[in-house]
Amino acid sequence: MSPAERVVVYTGSFDPITLGHLNVIRRSARLFDRLIVGVGINTKKTALFSVDERVELVRRVTAACGNVEVSTFQGLAVEFVRECGARVMVRGVRPLTDIAAEFTMMMANRHLDPDIETLFLMADEEFSHVSSSFIKEITPLANDEMLARFLPTEIIPDLRRRLDEFGYRFAGE
Protein backbone atom coordinates (compact mmCIF):
# COMPACT_ATOMS: atom_id res chain seq x y z
CA MET A 1 0.00 0.00 0.00
CA SER A 2 1.41 3.38 -0.97
CA PRO A 3 1.32 6.14 1.66
CA ALA A 4 -1.12 8.21 -0.40
CA GLU A 5 -3.46 5.30 -1.13
CA ARG A 6 -6.95 5.84 0.28
CA VAL A 7 -8.16 2.56 1.80
CA VAL A 8 -11.58 1.88 3.30
CA VAL A 9 -12.98 -1.22 5.00
CA TYR A 10 -16.61 -2.34 4.88
CA THR A 11 -17.50 -5.09 7.34
CA GLY A 12 -20.59 -7.24 7.70
CA SER A 13 -21.92 -10.75 7.73
CA PHE A 14 -23.22 -10.64 4.13
CA ASP A 15 -25.42 -13.71 4.70
CA PRO A 16 -26.30 -13.36 1.86
CA ILE A 17 -24.99 -10.25 0.14
CA THR A 18 -27.89 -8.07 -1.04
CA LEU A 19 -28.27 -5.30 -3.61
CA GLY A 20 -28.14 -2.88 -0.68
CA HIS A 21 -24.70 -4.20 0.30
CA LEU A 22 -23.61 -4.10 -3.32
CA ASN A 23 -24.82 -0.51 -3.64
CA VAL A 24 -22.65 0.53 -0.67
CA ILE A 25 -19.68 -1.45 -2.04
CA ARG A 26 -19.86 0.13 -5.50
CA ARG A 27 -20.24 3.64 -4.13
CA SER A 28 -17.38 3.15 -1.65
CA ALA A 29 -15.17 1.72 -4.39
CA ARG A 30 -15.67 4.93 -6.39
CA LEU A 31 -14.67 7.09 -3.42
CA PHE A 32 -11.51 5.22 -2.38
CA ASP A 33 -8.48 3.71 -4.10
CA ARG A 34 -8.97 0.35 -2.39
CA LEU A 35 -11.98 -1.20 -0.65
CA ILE A 36 -11.58 -4.22 1.59
CA VAL A 37 -14.83 -6.06 2.32
CA GLY A 38 -14.49 -7.87 5.62
CA VAL A 39 -16.79 -10.86 5.98
CA GLY A 40 -17.27 -11.38 9.69
CA ILE A 41 -17.02 -14.70 11.47
CA ASN A 42 -19.43 -14.71 14.39
CA THR A 43 -19.43 -18.08 16.15
CA LYS A 44 -22.50 -17.05 18.18
CA LYS A 45 -24.69 -16.68 15.10
CA THR A 46 -25.93 -19.47 12.88
CA ALA A 47 -25.21 -18.38 9.32
CA LEU A 48 -27.06 -19.61 6.28
CA PHE A 49 -23.81 -19.74 4.30
CA SER A 50 -20.37 -20.69 5.62
CA VAL A 51 -17.81 -17.90 5.78
CA ASP A 52 -16.00 -19.35 2.74
CA GLU A 53 -19.26 -19.42 0.78
CA ARG A 54 -20.04 -15.82 1.75
CA VAL A 55 -16.56 -14.71 0.66
CA GLU A 56 -17.06 -16.48 -2.68
CA LEU A 57 -20.49 -14.87 -3.19
CA VAL A 58 -19.13 -11.40 -2.41
CA ARG A 59 -16.15 -11.95 -4.72
CA ARG A 60 -18.44 -13.14 -7.49
CA VAL A 61 -20.72 -10.10 -7.40
CA THR A 62 -17.86 -7.59 -6.99
CA ALA A 63 -15.57 -9.07 -9.65
CA ALA A 64 -16.19 -6.11 -11.98
CA CYS A 65 -14.91 -3.68 -9.34
CA GLY A 66 -11.17 -3.66 -9.87
CA ASN A 67 -10.29 -2.16 -6.48
CA VAL A 68 -12.33 -4.46 -4.19
CA GLU A 69 -10.74 -7.18 -2.07
CA VAL A 70 -12.65 -9.63 0.12
CA SER A 71 -11.29 -11.08 3.33
CA THR A 72 -12.58 -12.65 6.54
CA PHE A 73 -12.16 -11.40 10.05
CA GLN A 74 -13.04 -12.46 13.55
CA GLY A 75 -13.26 -10.20 16.54
CA LEU A 76 -13.52 -6.44 16.60
CA ALA A 77 -14.09 -4.71 13.29
CA VAL A 78 -11.94 -1.78 14.39
CA GLU A 79 -8.98 -4.16 14.87
CA PHE A 80 -9.56 -5.59 11.39
CA VAL A 81 -9.57 -2.07 9.94
CA ARG A 82 -6.25 -1.34 11.66
CA GLU A 83 -4.77 -4.67 10.44
CA CYS A 84 -5.74 -3.70 6.87
CA GLY A 85 -3.75 -0.50 7.20
CA ALA A 86 -6.90 1.57 6.80
CA ARG A 87 -8.09 4.54 8.80
CA VAL A 88 -11.66 4.62 7.50
CA MET A 89 -14.50 2.18 8.07
CA VAL A 90 -17.64 2.49 5.97
CA ARG A 91 -21.01 1.47 7.37
CA GLY A 92 -24.10 1.09 5.28
CA VAL A 93 -27.25 2.30 6.98
CA ARG A 94 -30.83 1.70 5.92
CA PRO A 95 -33.73 3.21 7.81
CA LEU A 96 -33.26 5.64 10.62
CA THR A 97 -33.68 2.78 13.08
CA ASP A 98 -30.16 1.62 12.09
CA ILE A 99 -28.67 4.97 13.07
CA ALA A 100 -28.88 4.52 16.87
CA ALA A 101 -27.08 1.17 16.85
CA GLU A 102 -24.52 2.35 14.31
CA PHE A 103 -23.87 5.55 16.26
CA THR A 104 -23.31 3.54 19.45
CA MET A 105 -20.89 1.25 17.61
CA MET A 106 -19.06 4.23 16.10
CA MET A 107 -18.58 5.82 19.53
CA ALA A 108 -17.26 2.56 20.97
CA ASN A 109 -14.87 2.19 18.02
CA ARG A 110 -13.60 5.76 18.56
CA HIS A 111 -12.75 4.83 22.16
CA LEU A 112 -10.96 1.69 20.96
CA ASP A 113 -9.04 3.51 18.21
CA PRO A 114 -9.54 7.28 17.85
CA ASP A 115 -7.51 7.30 14.61
CA ILE A 116 -10.18 5.30 12.75
CA GLU A 117 -13.05 7.27 11.27
CA THR A 118 -16.48 5.85 10.44
CA LEU A 119 -18.18 6.94 7.25
CA PHE A 120 -21.93 6.29 7.01
CA LEU A 121 -23.45 5.71 3.58
CA MET A 122 -27.21 5.57 3.30
CA ALA A 123 -28.34 2.82 0.99
CA ASP A 124 -30.06 4.17 -2.11
CA GLU A 125 -33.80 4.55 -1.58
CA GLU A 126 -34.81 1.41 -3.46
CA PHE A 127 -32.64 -0.69 -1.09
CA SER A 128 -33.42 1.03 2.21
CA HIS A 129 -35.72 -1.78 3.35
CA VAL A 130 -33.56 -4.71 2.20
CA SER A 131 -31.84 -6.85 4.80
CA SER A 132 -30.47 -10.38 4.77
CA SER A 133 -33.22 -11.36 7.26
CA PHE A 134 -35.87 -9.97 4.91
CA ILE A 135 -34.35 -11.94 2.02
CA LYS A 136 -34.44 -15.21 3.98
CA GLU A 137 -38.08 -14.57 4.85
CA ILE A 138 -39.35 -13.82 1.33
CA THR A 139 -37.25 -16.25 -0.73
CA PRO A 140 -39.57 -19.24 -0.26
CA LEU A 141 -42.53 -17.08 -1.35
CA ALA A 142 -41.01 -15.07 -4.22
CA ASN A 143 -40.07 -16.03 -7.75
CA ASP A 144 -36.63 -15.22 -9.17
CA GLU A 145 -37.84 -12.05 -10.89
CA MET A 146 -39.11 -10.73 -7.57
CA LEU A 147 -35.89 -11.69 -5.76
CA ALA A 148 -33.80 -9.90 -8.41
CA ARG A 149 -35.17 -6.63 -7.02
CA PHE A 150 -33.25 -7.33 -3.80
CA LEU A 151 -30.41 -9.72 -4.65
CA PRO A 152 -27.71 -9.96 -7.31
CA THR A 153 -29.25 -12.38 -9.83
CA GLU A 154 -26.13 -14.56 -9.93
CA ILE A 155 -26.57 -15.63 -6.31
CA ILE A 156 -30.29 -16.43 -6.41
CA PRO A 157 -29.64 -20.09 -7.36
CA ASP A 158 -27.16 -20.40 -4.47
CA LEU A 159 -29.72 -19.04 -2.02
CA ARG A 160 -32.50 -21.29 -3.33
CA ARG A 161 -30.22 -24.33 -3.18
CA ARG A 162 -29.20 -23.56 0.41
CA LEU A 163 -32.75 -22.96 1.60
CA ASP A 164 -33.83 -26.16 -0.16
CA GLU A 165 -31.15 -28.02 1.82
CA PHE A 166 -32.82 -26.65 4.98
CA GLY A 167 -36.21 -27.88 3.81
CA TYR A 168 -37.82 -24.59 2.75
CA ARG A 169 -40.66 -24.92 0.25
CA PHE A 170 -40.82 -22.41 -2.56
CA ALA A 171 -43.76 -20.71 -4.24
CA GLY A 172 -45.33 -22.89 -6.92
CA GLU A 173 -44.08 -26.20 -5.49
KOLRODO-385218 format. One record per atom (N, C-alpha, C, O, CB): residue in three letters; x, y, z. Coordinates in steps of 0.2 Angstrom, whole numbers, plus 2048, in hexadecimal, padded with zeros to 3 digits. Atoms other than C-alpha are relative to their C-alpha. Glycine has a CB too. Layout:
BEGIN
AlaXYZ ...
//
This chain:
BEGIN
Met8047FA800 Met800800800 Met804806800 Met809807804 Met7FB800806 Ser7FC7FA800 Ser8078117FB Ser7FD805806 Ser7F8804807 Ser8008037F9 Pro8027FB7FB Pro80781F808 Pro7FA8047FE Pro7F6806803 Pro805804802 Ala8067FC802 Ala7FA8297FE Ala7FA7FC7FE Ala7F57FF7FD Ala8038047FA Glu805805802 Glu7EF81A7FA Glu7FA801806 Glu7FB80180C Glu8027F9800 Arg8068007FC Arg7DD81D801 Arg7FD7F9801 Arg7FA7F77FC Arg7FB8067FE Val8038067FF Val7D780D809 Val7FA800805 Val7FB80480A Val8067FB803 Val8068017FB Val7C6809811 Val7FE7F9801 Val7FF7F57FC Val7FA8047FC Val8028077FE Val7BF7FA819 Val7F9800801 Val7F6804805 Val8047FD806 Tyr8078017FF Tyr7AD7F4818 Tyr7FF7F9803 Tyr8007F4800 Tyr7FC8017FA Thr8008067FC Thr7A97E7825 Thr7F87FE800 Thr7F4802800 Thr803800807 Gly8078027FF Gly7997DC827 Gly8007F87FF Gly8057F57FE Gly7FB8037FA Ser801808800 Ser7927CA827 Ser7FF7FE7F8 Ser8017F97F6 Ser7FB7FE804 Phe801801807 Phe78C7CB815 Phe7FD7F97FF Phe8007F57FB Phe8068017FB Asp8038077FF Asp7817BB818 Asp7F98007FD Asp7F4800802 Asp8017FD806 Pro7FC7FF806 Pro77C7BD809 Pro8028087FF Pro7FE80C802 Pro7FE7FD7FA Ile7FF7F9802 Ile7837CD801 Ile7FA8027FC Ile7F77FE7F8 Ile8068007FB Thr8067FD803 Thr7757D87FB Thr8018057FB Thr8078077FB Thr7FA802805 Leu7FF7FB804 Leu7737E57EE Leu801807804 Leu80580B802 Leu7FA8027FB Gly7FF7FA7FB Gly7737F27FD Gly808800801 Gly80B805801 Gly7FC7FF806 His7F98017FE His7847EB802 His8048027F9 His8098067FA His8027F9802 Leu7FC7FF807 Leu78A7EB7EF Leu8008087FF Leu80580B7FC Leu7FD7FC7FB Asn8007F9801 Asn7847FD7EE Asn805804804 Asn809809801 Asn7F9803802 Val7FB7FC7FB Val78F8037FD Val8077FE7FD Val80B8027FD Val7FF7FD807 Ile7F9802802 Ile79E7F97F6 Ile8028047FA Ile8078077F9 Ile8007F87FE Arg7FE7FC806 Arg79D8017E5 Arg801807801 Arg80680A7FE Arg7FA7FF7FA Arg7FF7F97FF Arg79B8127EB Arg806801804 Arg80A806803 Arg7FA803804 Ser7FA7FF7FC Ser7A98107F8 Ser8067FF7FB Ser80B8027FC Ser8007FB806 Ala7FB801805 Ala7B48097EA Ala8028067FC Ala8078077F9 Ala7FF7F97FC Arg7FF7FA804 Arg7B28197E0 Arg803805804 Arg806809801 Arg7F98027FD Leu7FD7FB7FC Leu7B78237EF Leu8077FF802 Leu80A804804 Leu7FB801806 Phe7FA8027FD Phe7C681A7F4 Phe8057FC7FB Phe8027F97F6 Phe8007FC807 Asp7FB803804 Asp7D68137EC Asp7FF7F8800 Asp8007F47FC Asp807802801 Arg8018077FF Arg7D38027F4 Arg7FB7FF805 Arg7FB80280A Arg8077FD802 Leu8058027FB Leu7C47FA7FD Leu8017F9802 Leu8027F47FE Leu7F98017FD Ile7FF8077FD Ile7C67EB808 Ile7F97FE803 Ile7F7802808 Ile8067FF805 Val8068027FD Val7B67E280C Val8027FA805 Val8057F5803 Val7FB7FD7FA Gly7FE8047FB Gly7B87D981C Gly7F97FC802 Gly7F47FE804 Gly802803806 Val8068047FE Val7AC7CA81E Val8017FD807 Val8067F9808 Val7FF7FA7FB Gly7FF8027F9 Gly7AA7C7830 Gly7FE7F9802 Gly7F97F6800 Gly7FC804805 Ile8018077FE Ile7AB7B6839 Ile7FD801807 Ile80180480C Ile8067FC800 Asn8038007F9 Asn79F7B6848 Asn7FE7F9802 Asn7F87F7800 Asn7FA806800 Thr8018067FE Thr79F7A6851 Thr7F97FF804 Thr7F77FA805 Thr8067FD804 Lys8068007FC Lys7907AB85B Lys7F98007FC Lys7F47FF7FE Lys7FF806805 Lys8057FF805 Lys7857AD84B Lys8007FA7FC Lys8057F77FA Lys8008067FC Thr801805805 Thr77E79F840 Thr7FF8037FA Thr7FA8067F8 Thr7FB7FB802 Ala8007FD806 Ala7827A482F Ala7FD7FB7FB Ala7FD7F57FB Ala8078027FD Leu803804806 Leu77979E81F Leu8057FD7FC Leu8057F77FA Leu7FB8047FC Phe7FA802804 Phe78979D816 Phe806800804 Phe807804808 Phe8018057F9 Ser7FA8007FD Ser79A79981C Ser8048067FE Ser8028097F9 Ser8047F97FE Val7FC7F9801 Val7A77A781D Val8037FF7F9 Val8048047F5 Val805801805 Asp7FD801806 Asp7B079F80E Asp7FB8017FA Asp7FD8047F5 Asp8037F97FF Glu8057FF805 Glu7A079F804 Glu7FE8077FF Glu7FD80A7FA Glu7F97FC802 Arg8017F9800 Arg79C7B1809 Arg8058047FC Arg8048087F8 Arg7FF803807 Val7FB7FD804 Val7AD7B6803 Val8007FF7F9 Val8008047F5 Val8077FE803 Glu800801807 Glu7AB7AE7F3 Glu7FA8037FC Glu7FB8067F7 Glu7FF7F87FF Leu8057FC803 Leu79A7B67F0 Leu8018077FF Leu80080A7FA Leu7F97FF805 Val7FE7F9800 Val7A07C77F4 Val8058017FA Val8058067F6 Val803802807 Arg7FB800806 Arg7AF7C47E8 Arg7FD8007FA Arg7FF8047F5 Arg8067FB801 Arg803801806 Arg7A47BE7DB Arg7FC8077FD Arg7FD8097F8 Arg7FB7FA800 Val8057FA802 Val7987CE7DB Val804806800 Val80280B7FD Val7FB800805 Thr7FC7FA800 Thr7A77DA7DD Thr8057FF7FB Thr80A8047FB Thr802802807 Ala7FB801804 Ala7B27D37D0 Ala8018057FB Ala8078077F9 Ala7FF7F97FC Ala7FF7FB805 Ala7AF7E17C4 Ala803807803 Ala80580B800 Ala7F98027FD Cys7FD7FA7FD Cys7B57EE7D1 Cys8087FE801 Cys80A7FA805 Cys7FD801807 Gly7F9801800 Gly7C87EE7CF Gly804801806 Gly8097FF807 Gly8038037FA Asn7FC7FE7F9 Asn7CD7F57E0 Asn7FC7FD806 Asn7FD80080B Asn800808800 Val8048037FA Val7C27EA7EB Val8047F9802 Val8057F57FD Val7F97FF7FF Glu7FE8067FD Glu7CA7DC7F6 Glu7FB7FD805 Glu7F8801808 Glu807801803 Val8048037FB Val7C17D0801 Val8047FB804 Val8087F8802 Val7FA7FC7FC Ser7FC8037FB Ser7C87C9811 Ser7FB7FE805 Ser7F5800806 Ser806804802 Thr8048017FA Thr7C17C1821 Thr803803806 Thr809804806 Thr7FF7F8801 Phe7FD7FE7FA Phe7C37C7832 Phe7FC7FD806 Phe7F67FC805 Phe800808801 Gln8038027FA Gln7BF7C2844 Gln802805805 Gln808807806 Gln8027F8802 Gly7FE7FB7FA Gly7BE7CD853 Gly7FD8077FE Gly7F88087FA Gly807800801 Leu8037F9801 Leu7BC7E0853 Leu8028027F9 Leu8078027F6 Leu804804805 Ala7FF7FE807 Ala7BA7E8842 Ala805806800 Ala8098067FC Ala7F98037FE Val7FB7FB800 Val7C47F7848 Val8077FD800 Val80C8007FD Val7FF804806 Glu7FA803801 Glu7D37EB84A Glu8027FE7F9 Glu8077FE7F7 Glu8007FA805 Phe7FF802807 Phe7D07E4839 Phe8028067FC Phe8068057F7 Phe7FA7FD7FD Val7FF7FA804 Val7D07F6832 Val807802801 Val80B8037FC Val7FC806802 Arg7F97FF7FF Arg7E17F983A Arg8047FB7FD Arg80A7FD7FA Arg801800808 Glu7FC805803 Glu7E87E9834 Glu8018017F9 Glu8067FF7F6 Glu7FD7F9802 Cys8007FF808 Cys7E37ED822 Cys8048077FE Cys8058087F9 Cys7F98017FE Gly7FD7F9801 Gly7ED7FE824 Gly7FC8057FE Gly7FE80A7FB Gly8057FE7FB Ala8047FB802 Ala7DE808822 Ala7FE804806 Ala80080380C Ala7F97FD7FE Arg8017FB7FB Arg7D881782C Arg7F88027FF Arg7F6806803 Arg804806800 Val8077FF801 Val7C6817826 Val7FC7FA7FF Val7FE7F57FC Val7FF8047F9 Met805806801 Met7B780B828 Met7FA8037FE Met7F7808800 Met7FF7FD807 Val8067FE803 Val7A880C81E Val7FA7FC803 Val7FB7F6804 Val8008007F8 Arg8068047FD Arg797807825 Arg7FA8027FC Arg7F98087FB Arg7FF802807 Gly8077FF804 Gly78780581A Gly7FB801805 Gly7FA7FD80A Gly7FF7FB7FB Val8068007FC Val77880B823 Val7F98017FC Val7F98047F6 Val800807804 Arg806800803 Arg76680981E Arg7FB804803 Arg7FC80A802 Arg7FD7F8800 Pro8057FB7FD Pro757810827 Pro803803806 Pro809801809 Pro7FA7FD802 Leu7FD7FD7FA Leu75A81C835 Leu8007FC806 Leu8047FE80B Leu7FB806802 Thr7FF8047FB Thr75880E841 Thr8077FD801 Thr8097FB806 Thr7FA7FA800 Asp7F9803800 Asp76980883C Asp805805804 Asp80A803807 Asp8037FF7F9 Ile7FB7FB7FE Ile771819841 Ile8027FF808 Ile808800809 Ile7FC8077FF Ala7FE8007F9 Ala770817854 Ala8057FA802 Ala80A7FC805 Ala7F97FE804 Ala7FB8057FF Ala779806854 Ala8068017FD Ala80C800800 Ala7FD7F97FE Glu7FA7FE803 Glu78580C848 Glu804805803 Glu80A805804 Glu7FF8027F8 Phe7FD7FA7FD Phe78981C851 Phe8037FD807 Phe8097FF808 Phe7FA805802 Thr7FE8037FA Thr78B812861 Thr8077FC7FF Thr80C7FC802 Thr7FB7FB804 Met7FA804802 Met798806858 Met8058057FE Met80B804800 Met7FE7FC7FA Met7FB7FB802 Met7A1815851 Met803803806 Met809804806 Met7FD8067FB Met7FD7FD7FA Met7A381D862 Met8057FB803 Met80A7FD806 Met7FB803804 Ala7FB8057FD Ala7AA80D869 Ala8067FF7FC Ala80C7FE7FF Ala7FC7F9800 Asn7FA801804 Asn7B680B85A Asn804806801 Asn80A805801 Asn7FE7FF7F9 Arg7FC7FA7FF Arg7BC81D85D Arg8047FF806 Arg809802807 Arg7FC806800 His7FD8017F9 His7C081886F His8067FB7FF His80B7FB802 His7FB7FE805 Leu7FB806801 Leu7C9808869 Leu8068037FB Leu80C8017FD Leu7FD7FA7FD Asp7FB7FD804 Asp7D381285B Asp7FE8067FD Asp7FA8077F8 Asp8017FB7FA Pro8037FA802 Pro7D0824859 Pro8038037F9 Pro8018077F7 Pro802806805 Asp7FE7FF807 Asp7DA824849 Asp7FC7FE7FA Asp7FD7FF7F5 Asp8087FE7FF Ile804802805 Ile7CD81B840 Ile7FA8037FF Ile7F6804804 Ile7FF7F8801 Glu8067FD802 Glu7BF824838 Glu7FA7FC7FE Glu7FC7F77FA Glu8018067FC Thr805804803 Thr7AE81D834 Thr7FC8057FB Thr7FA80A7FD Thr7FB7FE806 Leu8047FC805 Leu7A5823824 Leu7F97FC7FF Leu7F97F67FE Leu8048007FA Phe807803801 Phe79281F823 Phe7FE8027F9 Phe7FE8087F7 Phe7FB803805 Leu8037FF806 Leu78B81D812 Leu7F97FD800 Leu7F87F7802 Leu8047FC7FA Met807802800 Met77881C811 Met7FF7FC7F9 Met8017FE7F4 Met7FB806800 Ala802804806 Ala77280E805 Ala7FC8047FC Ala7F78087FE Ala7FD7F9802 Asp8047FC805 Asp76A8157F5 Asp7F97FE802 Asp7F77F8805 Asp8017FE7F9 Glu8078007FE Glu7578177F8 Glu7FD7F97FF Glu7F97F6803 Glu7FC8057FD Glu803806802 Glu7528077EF Glu8027FA804 Glu8007F5803 Glu8017FF7F8 Phe7FD8057FC Phe75D7FD7FB Phe7FF801807 Phe8027FD80B Phe8077FF7FE Ser8007FE7F9 Ser75980580B Ser7FC7FB805 Ser7FD7FB80B Ser7FD807801 His8048057FC His74D7F7811 His8037F97FF His8017F4803 His7F98007FE Val7FE807801 Val7587E880B Val8057FE805 Val80A802807 Val8048007F9 Ser7FB8037FB Ser7617DE818 Ser8007F87FE Ser7FC7F57FB Ser7FE801807 Ser7FF807801 Ser7687CC818 Ser7FA7FC803 Ser7F87F7800 Ser8067FE803 Ser8068047FD Ser75A7C7824 Ser7FA8007FC Ser7F67FC7FB Ser7FF803807 Phe8057FF804 Phe74D7CE819 Phe8007FB7FA Phe7FB7F87F8 Phe7FF8077FD Ile7FF805806 Ile7547C480A Ile7FF7F9802 Ile7FB7F67FE Ile8088017FE Lys8018077FE Lys7547B4814 Lys7F87FF801 Lys7F67F9800 Lys8047FE806 Glu8078017FF Glu7427B7818 Glu7FC8007FA Glu7F77FC7F9 Glu7FD806804 Ile804800806 Ile73B7BB807 Ile8027FB7FA Ile7FE7F97F6 Ile8018077FD Thr7FD804806 Thr7467AF7FC Thr7FB7FA7FF Thr7FA7F87F9 Thr8077FD802 Pro805805801 Pro73A7A07FF Pro7FA8027FC Pro7F67FE7F9 Pro7FF7FC806 Leu8077FD803 Leu72B7AB7F9 Leu8018037FA Leu7FC8047F6 Leu7FD804805 Ala7FF7FB806 Ala7337B57EB Ala8037FC7FA Ala8077F77FB Ala804806802 Asn7FC803806 Asn7387B07D9 Asn8068047FF Asn808809802 Asn7FB8007FA Asp7F97FD801 Asp7497B47D2 Asp8008077FE Asp80480B800 Asp8047FC7FB Glu8017F9802 Glu7437C47CA Glu7FF804805 Glu80180A806 Glu7FA8007FA Met8027FC7FA Met73C7CA7DA Met807801804 Met809806807 Met7FB7FD804 Leu7F97FF7FC Leu74D7C67E3 Leu8058047FD Leu809807801 Leu8027F9801 Ala7FB7FB803 Ala7577CF7D6 Ala7FF807802 Ala80480B800 Ala7FF7FE7F8 Arg8017F97FE Arg7507DF7DD Arg804801806 Arg805807808 Arg7F9802801 Phe7FC8007FA Phe75A7DB7ED Phe8077FD800 Phe80B7FF804 Phe7FB7FD805 Leu7FA804800 Leu7687CF7E9 Leu8038017F9 Leu8008017F4 Leu7FE7F9802 Pro7FD801807 Pro7757CE7DB Pro7FE7FA7FD Pro7FE7F5801 Pro808800801 Thr803806803 Thr76E7C27CF Thr8047FA800 Thr8027F4800 Thr7FE8027F9 Glu7FC806801 Glu77D7B77CE Glu8017FC807 Glu8037F7807 Glu8078027FF Ile8008047FA Ile77B7B27E0 Ile7F97FD802 Ile7F97F9807 Ile803804806 Ile8068037FE Ile7697AE7E0 Ile8007F8800 Ile7FD7F5804 Ile7FA8027FB Pro800807800 Pro76C79C7DB Pro8037FD806 Pro8017F8809 Pro8037FD7FA Asp7FD8027FA Asp77879A7EA Asp7FC800806 Asp7FC7FC80A Asp807804801 Leu8057FF7FA Leu76B7A17F6 Leu7FB7FB800 Leu7F97F8805 Leu7FD807800 Arg806805801 Arg75D7967EF Arg8037F9802 Arg8007F5806 Arg7FE8007F9 Arg7FD8077FF Arg7697867F0 Arg8017FF808 Arg7FF7FA80A Arg8077FF7FC Arg7FF8017F9 Arg76E78A802 Arg7FA800804 Arg7F97FB809 Arg804806802 Leu8078017FC Leu75C78D808 Leu7FD7F97FF Leu7FA7F7803 Leu7FC8067FE Asp803807802 Asp75777D7FF Asp8037FB805 Asp8007F6807 Asp8017FF7F9 Glu7FD8057FC Glu764774809 Glu7FD800807 Glu7FE7FB80B Glu808802800 Phe8037FF7F9 Phe75C77B819 Phe7F97FE800 Phe7F57FF805 Phe801807802 Gly807802800 Gly74B775813 Gly7FB8057FF Gly7F5804800 Gly7FE7FC806 Tyr8057FB801 Tyr74378580E Tyr7FC7FE7FA Tyr7FF7FB7F5 Tyr8038077FF Arg804802806 Arg735783801 Arg7FF8077FD Arg7FE80C800 Arg7F97FD802 Phe8007FA804 Phe7347907F3 Phe7F98017FD Phe7F67FC7FC Phe8058007FB Ala8067FF803 Ala7257987EB Ala8007FC7F9 Ala8047FB7F6 Ala8008087FE Gly802803806 Gly71D78E7DD Gly8027F8801 Gly8017F47FC Gly8048027FB Glu7FE8077FF Glu72477D7E5 Glu7FA7FC802 Glu7FA7F6803 Glu8067FF804 
//
